[in-house]
Amino acid sequence: MPEVDIEVGTDVRITGGPFTDITSPVVAIDHVRGRVELMVDIFGDATRIDISLSDVVRIV
């Protein structure tokens, strides 16, 4: 798995899937599975989602 420069609290933008272009801070990272958890606003409710590290990029 490639090394990523993302840690808890890092702001990221989702680049793939149904949440493309949503930005969110990282809530948790699972390096073993290559997944991140983000808190996104869906219909006015904060919802925790779990997506692949390959589907997010760090916002500079």
PyMOL Python script that loads the backbone (N, CA, C, O; Angstrom):
from pymol import cmd

cmd.read_pdbstr("""\
ATOM      1  N   MET A   1       0.842  -1.182   0.000  1.00  0.00           N
ATOM      2  CA  MET A   1       0.000   0.000   0.000  1.00  0.00           C
ATOM      3  C   MET A   1       0.889   1.247   0.000  1.00  0.00           C
ATOM      4  O   MET A   1       1.861   1.307   0.753  1.00  0.00           O
ATOM      5  N   PRO A   2       0.570   2.239  -0.831  1.00  0.00           N
ATOM      6  CA  PRO A   2       1.397   3.444  -0.884  1.00  0.00           C
ATOM      7  C   PRO A   2       1.282   4.255   0.397  1.00  0.00           C
ATOM      8  O   PRO A   2       0.247   4.235   1.064  1.00  0.00           O
ATOM      9  N   GLU A   3       2.340   4.962   0.734  1.00  0.00           N
ATOM     10  CA  GLU A   3       2.353   5.836   1.910  1.00  0.00           C
ATOM     11  C   GLU A   3       1.466   7.050   1.634  1.00  0.00           C
ATOM     12  O   GLU A   3       1.539   7.646   0.560  1.00  0.00           O
ATOM     13  N   VAL A   4       0.634   7.411   2.603  1.00  0.00           N
ATOM     14  CA  VAL A   4      -0.244   8.560   2.450  1.00  0.00           C
ATOM     15  C   VAL A   4       0.058   9.603   3.508  1.00  0.00           C
ATOM     16  O   VAL A   4       0.451   9.280   4.629  1.00  0.00           O
ATOM     17  N   ASP A   5      -0.132  10.863   3.133  1.00  0.00           N
ATOM     18  CA  ASP A   5       0.142  11.981   4.022  1.00  0.00           C
ATOM     19  C   ASP A   5      -1.172  12.487   4.615  1.00  0.00           C
ATOM     20  O   ASP A   5      -1.481  13.677   4.553  1.00  0.00           O
ATOM     21  N   ILE A   6      -1.937  11.558   5.190  1.00  0.00           N
ATOM     22  CA  ILE A   6      -3.232  11.887   5.773  1.00  0.00           C
ATOM     23  C   ILE A   6      -3.251  11.356   7.198  1.00  0.00           C
ATOM     24  O   ILE A   6      -2.827  10.231   7.464  1.00  0.00           O
ATOM     25  N   GLU A   7      -3.752  12.187   8.111  1.00  0.00           N
ATOM     26  CA  GLU A   7      -3.885  11.756   9.499  1.00  0.00           C
ATOM     27  C   GLU A   7      -5.222  12.272  10.026  1.00  0.00           C
ATOM     28  O   GLU A   7      -5.897  13.051   9.353  1.00  0.00           O
ATOM     29  N   VAL A   8      -5.602  11.843  11.217  1.00  0.00           N
ATOM     30  CA  VAL A   8      -6.858  12.289  11.821  1.00  0.00           C
ATOM     31  C   VAL A   8      -6.840  13.813  11.926  1.00  0.00           C
ATOM     32  O   VAL A   8      -5.872  14.405  12.402  1.00  0.00           O
ATOM     33  N   GLY A   9      -7.925  14.431  11.475  1.00  0.00           N
ATOM     34  CA  GLY A   9      -8.034  15.885  11.488  1.00  0.00           C
ATOM     35  C   GLY A   9      -7.675  16.542  10.167  1.00  0.00           C
ATOM     36  O   GLY A   9      -8.000  17.710   9.954  1.00  0.00           O
ATOM     37  N   THR A  10      -7.007  15.815   9.271  1.00  0.00           N
ATOM     38  CA  THR A  10      -6.647  16.346   7.956  1.00  0.00           C
ATOM     39  C   THR A  10      -7.910  16.563   7.124  1.00  0.00           C
ATOM     40  O   THR A  10      -8.782  15.696   7.083  1.00  0.00           O
ATOM     41  N   ASP A  11      -8.011  17.710   6.464  1.00  0.00           N
ATOM     42  CA  ASP A  11      -9.133  17.957   5.549  1.00  0.00           C
ATOM     43  C   ASP A  11      -8.857  17.276   4.221  1.00  0.00           C
ATOM     44  O   ASP A  11      -7.781  17.425   3.642  1.00  0.00           O
ATOM     45  N   VAL A  12      -9.853  16.517   3.740  1.00  0.00           N
ATOM     46  CA  VAL A  12      -9.713  15.801   2.472  1.00  0.00           C
ATOM     47  C   VAL A  12     -10.920  16.070   1.584  1.00  0.00           C
ATOM     48  O   VAL A  12     -11.984  16.477   2.051  1.00  0.00           O
ATOM     49  N   ARG A  13     -10.723  15.830   0.287  1.00  0.00           N
ATOM     50  CA  ARG A  13     -11.813  15.902  -0.695  1.00  0.00           C
ATOM     51  C   ARG A  13     -12.000  14.512  -1.260  1.00  0.00           C
ATOM     52  O   ARG A  13     -11.026  13.839  -1.601  1.00  0.00           O
ATOM     53  N   ILE A  14     -13.243  14.077  -1.362  1.00  0.00           N
ATOM     54  CA  ILE A  14     -13.553  12.755  -1.902  1.00  0.00           C
ATOM     55  C   ILE A  14     -13.494  12.831  -3.421  1.00  0.00           C
ATOM     56  O   ILE A  14     -14.082  13.730  -4.022  1.00  0.00           O
ATOM     57  N   THR A  15     -12.781  11.886  -4.047  1.00  0.00           N
ATOM     58  CA  THR A  15     -12.569  11.933  -5.493  1.00  0.00           C
ATOM     59  C   THR A  15     -13.312  10.840  -6.261  1.00  0.00           C
ATOM     60  O   THR A  15     -13.265  10.818  -7.491  1.00  0.00           O
ATOM     61  N   GLY A  16     -13.991   9.943  -5.565  1.00  0.00           N
ATOM     62  CA  GLY A  16     -14.702   8.876  -6.264  1.00  0.00           C
ATOM     63  C   GLY A  16     -15.928   8.426  -5.507  1.00  0.00           C
ATOM     64  O   GLY A  16     -16.019   8.594  -4.291  1.00  0.00           O
ATOM     65  N   GLY A  17     -16.875   7.850  -6.236  1.00  0.00           N
ATOM     66  CA  GLY A  17     -18.084   7.332  -5.610  1.00  0.00           C
ATOM     67  C   GLY A  17     -19.183   8.367  -5.498  1.00  0.00           C
ATOM     68  O   GLY A  17     -19.078   9.457  -6.062  1.00  0.00           O
ATOM     69  N   PRO A  18     -20.241   8.030  -4.770  1.00  0.00           N
ATOM     70  CA  PRO A  18     -21.411   8.908  -4.690  1.00  0.00           C
ATOM     71  C   PRO A  18     -21.170  10.208  -3.919  1.00  0.00           C
ATOM     72  O   PRO A  18     -21.976  11.133  -4.011  1.00  0.00           O
ATOM     73  N   PHE A  19     -20.084  10.290  -3.168  1.00  0.00           N
ATOM     74  CA  PHE A  19     -19.788  11.492  -2.381  1.00  0.00           C
ATOM     75  C   PHE A  19     -18.704  12.362  -3.019  1.00  0.00           C
ATOM     76  O   PHE A  19     -18.117  13.205  -2.340  1.00  0.00           O
ATOM     77  N   THR A  20     -18.431  12.172  -4.302  1.00  0.00           N
ATOM     78  CA  THR A  20     -17.398  12.923  -5.011  1.00  0.00           C
ATOM     79  C   THR A  20     -17.535  14.424  -4.786  1.00  0.00           C
ATOM     80  O   THR A  20     -18.631  14.982  -4.852  1.00  0.00           O
ATOM     81  N   ASP A  21     -16.394  15.067  -4.517  1.00  0.00           N
ATOM     82  CA  ASP A  21     -16.256  16.515  -4.316  1.00  0.00           C
ATOM     83  C   ASP A  21     -16.715  17.021  -2.949  1.00  0.00           C
ATOM     84  O   ASP A  21     -16.678  18.225  -2.699  1.00  0.00           O
ATOM     85  N   ILE A  22     -17.145  16.130  -2.067  1.00  0.00           N
ATOM     86  CA  ILE A  22     -17.458  16.545  -0.700  1.00  0.00           C
ATOM     87  C   ILE A  22     -16.146  16.645   0.066  1.00  0.00           C
ATOM     88  O   ILE A  22     -15.264  15.801  -0.092  1.00  0.00           O
ATOM     89  N   THR A  23     -16.016  17.679   0.896  1.00  0.00           N
ATOM     90  CA  THR A  23     -14.827  17.826   1.735  1.00  0.00           C
ATOM     91  C   THR A  23     -15.195  17.555   3.183  1.00  0.00           C
ATOM     92  O   THR A  23     -16.310  17.835   3.622  1.00  0.00           O
ATOM     93  N   SER A  24     -14.230  17.003   3.919  1.00  0.00           N
ATOM     94  CA  SER A  24     -14.478  16.631   5.309  1.00  0.00           C
ATOM     95  C   SER A  24     -13.150  16.396   6.006  1.00  0.00           C
ATOM     96  O   SER A  24     -12.171  16.013   5.366  1.00  0.00           O
ATOM     97  N   PRO A  25     -13.108  16.624   7.323  1.00  0.00           N
ATOM     98  CA  PRO A  25     -11.921  16.212   8.071  1.00  0.00           C
ATOM     99  C   PRO A  25     -11.966  14.700   8.315  1.00  0.00           C
ATOM    100  O   PRO A  25     -13.041  14.111   8.434  1.00  0.00           O
ATOM    101  N   VAL A  26     -10.801  14.093   8.386  1.00  0.00           N
ATOM    102  CA  VAL A  26     -10.700  12.660   8.668  1.00  0.00           C
ATOM    103  C   VAL A  26     -10.985  12.418  10.144  1.00  0.00           C
ATOM    104  O   VAL A  26     -10.414  13.078  11.011  1.00  0.00           O
ATOM    105  N   VAL A  27     -11.877  11.463  10.425  1.00  0.00           N
ATOM    106  CA  VAL A  27     -12.252  11.113  11.795  1.00  0.00           C
ATOM    107  C   VAL A  27     -11.409   9.942  12.299  1.00  0.00           C
ATOM    108  O   VAL A  27     -11.018   9.917  13.466  1.00  0.00           O
ATOM    109  N   ALA A  28     -11.129   8.971  11.425  1.00  0.00           N
ATOM    110  CA  ALA A  28     -10.339   7.797  11.799  1.00  0.00           C
ATOM    111  C   ALA A  28      -9.693   7.211  10.551  1.00  0.00           C
ATOM    112  O   ALA A  28     -10.187   7.389   9.437  1.00  0.00           O
ATOM    113  N   ILE A  29      -8.575   6.508  10.754  1.00  0.00           N
ATOM    114  CA  ILE A  29      -7.859   5.874   9.645  1.00  0.00           C
ATOM    115  C   ILE A  29      -7.587   4.418  10.002  1.00  0.00           C
ATOM    116  O   ILE A  29      -7.161   4.113  11.116  1.00  0.00           O
ATOM    117  N   ASP A  30      -7.838   3.521   9.046  1.00  0.00           N
ATOM    118  CA  ASP A  30      -7.496   2.107   9.205  1.00  0.00           C
ATOM    119  C   ASP A  30      -6.459   1.794   8.125  1.00  0.00           C
ATOM    120  O   ASP A  30      -6.810   1.488   6.986  1.00  0.00           O
ATOM    121  N   HIS A  31      -5.175   1.874   8.499  1.00  0.00           N
ATOM    122  CA  HIS A  31      -4.098   1.646   7.528  1.00  0.00           C
ATOM    123  C   HIS A  31      -4.062   0.200   7.054  1.00  0.00           C
ATOM    124  O   HIS A  31      -3.650  -0.068   5.925  1.00  0.00           O
ATOM    125  N   VAL A  32      -4.484  -0.729   7.893  1.00  0.00           N
ATOM    126  CA  VAL A  32      -4.475  -2.148   7.520  1.00  0.00           C
ATOM    127  C   VAL A  32      -5.443  -2.399   6.373  1.00  0.00           C
ATOM    128  O   VAL A  32      -5.103  -3.080   5.405  1.00  0.00           O
ATOM    129  N   ARG A  33      -6.649  -1.851   6.480  1.00  0.00           N
ATOM    130  CA  ARG A  33      -7.664  -2.031   5.436  1.00  0.00           C
ATOM    131  C   ARG A  33      -7.574  -0.977   4.335  1.00  0.00           C
ATOM    132  O   ARG A  33      -8.199  -1.128   3.286  1.00  0.00           O
ATOM    133  N   GLY A  34      -6.797   0.098   4.563  1.00  0.00           N
ATOM    134  CA  GLY A  34      -6.681   1.160   3.570  1.00  0.00           C
ATOM    135  C   GLY A  34      -7.947   1.986   3.467  1.00  0.00           C
ATOM    136  O   GLY A  34      -8.358   2.372   2.373  1.00  0.00           O
ATOM    137  N   ARG A  35      -8.574   2.261   4.624  1.00  0.00           N
ATOM    138  CA  ARG A  35      -9.836   2.986   4.666  1.00  0.00           C
ATOM    139  C   ARG A  35      -9.738   4.195   5.590  1.00  0.00           C
ATOM    140  O   ARG A  35      -8.920   4.223   6.509  1.00  0.00           O
ATOM    141  N   VAL A  36     -10.584   5.193   5.333  1.00  0.00           N
ATOM    142  CA  VAL A  36     -10.705   6.346   6.230  1.00  0.00           C
ATOM    143  C   VAL A  36     -12.173   6.525   6.582  1.00  0.00           C
ATOM    144  O   VAL A  36     -13.061   6.165   5.810  1.00  0.00           O
ATOM    145  N   GLU A  37     -12.412   7.086   7.755  1.00  0.00           N
ATOM    146  CA  GLU A  37     -13.765   7.436   8.154  1.00  0.00           C
ATOM    147  C   GLU A  37     -13.873   8.952   8.145  1.00  0.00           C
ATOM    148  O   GLU A  37     -13.009   9.659   8.664  1.00  0.00           O
ATOM    149  N   LEU A  38     -14.954   9.433   7.545  1.00  0.00           N
ATOM    150  CA  LEU A  38     -15.207  10.862   7.431  1.00  0.00           C
ATOM    151  C   LEU A  38     -16.589  11.159   7.991  1.00  0.00           C
ATOM    152  O   LEU A  38     -17.447  10.277   8.035  1.00  0.00           O
ATOM    153  N   MET A  39     -16.806  12.394   8.418  1.00  0.00           N
ATOM    154  CA  MET A  39     -18.118  12.839   8.873  1.00  0.00           C
ATOM    155  C   MET A  39     -18.644  13.803   7.820  1.00  0.00           C
ATOM    156  O   MET A  39     -18.105  14.895   7.642  1.00  0.00           O
ATOM    157  N   VAL A  40     -19.710  13.391   7.116  1.00  0.00           N
ATOM    158  CA  VAL A  40     -20.265  14.222   6.052  1.00  0.00           C
ATOM    159  C   VAL A  40     -21.708  14.593   6.376  1.00  0.00           C
ATOM    160  O   VAL A  40     -22.382  13.903   7.140  1.00  0.00           O
ATOM    161  N   ASP A  41     -22.173  15.690   5.787  1.00  0.00           N
ATOM    162  CA  ASP A  41     -23.538  16.163   5.995  1.00  0.00           C
ATOM    163  C   ASP A  41     -24.420  15.574   4.904  1.00  0.00           C
ATOM    164  O   ASP A  41     -24.238  15.877   3.724  1.00  0.00           O
ATOM    165  N   ILE A  42     -25.380  14.729   5.294  1.00  0.00           N
ATOM    166  CA  ILE A  42     -26.312  14.133   4.344  1.00  0.00           C
ATOM    167  C   ILE A  42     -27.725  14.517   4.784  1.00  0.00           C
ATOM    168  O   ILE A  42     -28.192  14.095   5.842  1.00  0.00           O
ATOM    169  N   PHE A  43     -28.393  15.316   3.967  1.00  0.00           N
ATOM    170  CA  PHE A  43     -29.751  15.790   4.262  1.00  0.00           C
ATOM    171  C   PHE A  43     -29.838  16.443   5.636  1.00  0.00           C
ATOM    172  O   PHE A  43     -30.821  16.259   6.353  1.00  0.00           O
ATOM    173  N   GLY A  44     -28.814  17.203   6.000  1.00  0.00           N
ATOM    174  CA  GLY A  44     -28.829  17.941   7.249  1.00  0.00           C
ATOM    175  C   GLY A  44     -28.376  17.165   8.472  1.00  0.00           C
ATOM    176  O   GLY A  44     -28.348  17.712   9.575  1.00  0.00           O
ATOM    177  N   ASP A  45     -28.022  15.904   8.295  1.00  0.00           N
ATOM    178  CA  ASP A  45     -27.546  15.089   9.414  1.00  0.00           C
ATOM    179  C   ASP A  45     -26.084  14.725   9.208  1.00  0.00           C
ATOM    180  O   ASP A  45     -25.676  14.365   8.103  1.00  0.00           O
ATOM    181  N   ALA A  46     -25.297  14.821  10.275  1.00  0.00           N
ATOM    182  CA  ALA A  46     -23.899  14.395  10.213  1.00  0.00           C
ATOM    183  C   ALA A  46     -23.880  12.868  10.190  1.00  0.00           C
ATOM    184  O   ALA A  46     -24.411  12.209  11.084  1.00  0.00           O
ATOM    185  N   THR A  47     -23.256  12.325   9.146  1.00  0.00           N
ATOM    186  CA  THR A  47     -23.212  10.883   8.960  1.00  0.00           C
ATOM    187  C   THR A  47     -21.766  10.442   8.784  1.00  0.00           C
ATOM    188  O   THR A  47     -21.014  11.037   8.011  1.00  0.00           O
ATOM    189  N   ARG A  48     -21.388   9.398   9.504  1.00  0.00           N
ATOM    190  CA  ARG A  48     -20.028   8.861   9.420  1.00  0.00           C
ATOM    191  C   ARG A  48     -19.976   7.869   8.260  1.00  0.00           C
ATOM    192  O   ARG A  48     -20.769   6.929   8.204  1.00  0.00           O
ATOM    193  N   ILE A  49     -19.032   8.084   7.331  1.00  0.00           N
ATOM    194  CA  ILE A  49     -18.879   7.164   6.204  1.00  0.00           C
ATOM    195  C   ILE A  49     -17.468   6.585   6.211  1.00  0.00           C
ATOM    196  O   ILE A  49     -16.529   7.202   6.714  1.00  0.00           O
ATOM    197  N   ASP A  50     -17.340   5.405   5.649  1.00  0.00           N
ATOM    198  CA  ASP A  50     -16.078   4.673   5.582  1.00  0.00           C
ATOM    199  C   ASP A  50     -15.753   4.473   4.103  1.00  0.00           C
ATOM    200  O   ASP A  50     -16.490   3.791   3.390  1.00  0.00           O
ATOM    201  N   ILE A  51     -14.642   5.073   3.637  1.00  0.00           N
ATOM    202  CA  ILE A  51     -14.294   4.943   2.223  1.00  0.00           C
ATOM    203  C   ILE A  51     -12.807   4.614   2.070  1.00  0.00           C
ATOM    204  O   ILE A  51     -12.030   4.727   3.018  1.00  0.00           O
ATOM    205  N   SER A  52     -12.437   4.212   0.876  1.00  0.00           N
ATOM    206  CA  SER A  52     -11.063   3.838   0.576  1.00  0.00           C
ATOM    207  C   SER A  52     -10.141   5.062   0.588  1.00  0.00           C
ATOM    208  O   SER A  52     -10.528   6.152   0.165  1.00  0.00           O
ATOM    209  N   LEU A  53      -8.929   4.861   1.076  1.00  0.00           N
ATOM    210  CA  LEU A  53      -7.909   5.919   1.039  1.00  0.00           C
ATOM    211  C   LEU A  53      -7.665   6.382  -0.393  1.00  0.00           C
ATOM    212  O   LEU A  53      -7.332   7.546  -0.616  1.00  0.00           O
ATOM    213  N   SER A  54      -7.826   5.487  -1.364  1.00  0.00           N
ATOM    214  CA  SER A  54      -7.572   5.859  -2.754  1.00  0.00           C
ATOM    215  C   SER A  54      -8.643   6.801  -3.306  1.00  0.00           C
ATOM    216  O   SER A  54      -8.471   7.365  -4.386  1.00  0.00           O
ATOM    217  N   ASP A  55      -9.748   6.974  -2.574  1.00  0.00           N
ATOM    218  CA  ASP A  55     -10.832   7.853  -3.023  1.00  0.00           C
ATOM    219  C   ASP A  55     -10.808   9.215  -2.344  1.00  0.00           C
ATOM    220  O   ASP A  55     -11.775   9.968  -2.452  1.00  0.00           O
ATOM    221  N   VAL A  56      -9.717   9.552  -1.641  1.00  0.00           N
ATOM    222  CA  VAL A  56      -9.603  10.876  -1.021  1.00  0.00           C
ATOM    223  C   VAL A  56      -8.255  11.487  -1.347  1.00  0.00           C
ATOM    224  O   VAL A  56      -7.265  10.783  -1.546  1.00  0.00           O
ATOM    225  N   VAL A  57      -8.235  12.824  -1.398  1.00  0.00           N
ATOM    226  CA  VAL A  57      -6.984  13.563  -1.556  1.00  0.00           C
ATOM    227  C   VAL A  57      -6.940  14.646  -0.490  1.00  0.00           C
ATOM    228  O   VAL A  57      -7.959  15.233  -0.126  1.00  0.00           O
ATOM    229  N   ARG A  58      -5.749  14.890  -0.008  1.00  0.00           N
ATOM    230  CA  ARG A  58      -5.537  15.926   1.003  1.00  0.00           C
ATOM    231  C   ARG A  58      -5.776  17.299   0.388  1.00  0.00           C
ATOM    232  O   ARG A  58      -5.336  17.570  -0.730  1.00  0.00           O
ATOM    233  N   ILE A  59      -6.473  18.162   1.119  1.00  0.00           N
ATOM    234  CA  ILE A  59      -6.674  19.534   0.676  1.00  0.00           C
ATOM    235  C   ILE A  59      -5.480  20.335   1.166  1.00  0.00           C
ATOM    236  O   ILE A  59      -5.180  20.357   2.359  1.00  0.00           O
ATOM    237  N   VAL A  60      -4.808  20.984   0.241  1.00  0.00           N
ATOM    238  CA  VAL A  60      -3.597  21.731   0.596  1.00  0.00           C
ATOM    239  C   VAL A  60      -3.941  23.139   0.995  1.00  0.00           C
ATOM    240  O   VAL A  60      -3.051  23.921   1.328  1.00  0.00           O
TER     241      VAL A  60
END
""", "prot")
cmd.dss("prot")
cmd.show_as("cartoon", "prot")
cmd.util.cbc("prot")
cmd.orient("prot")
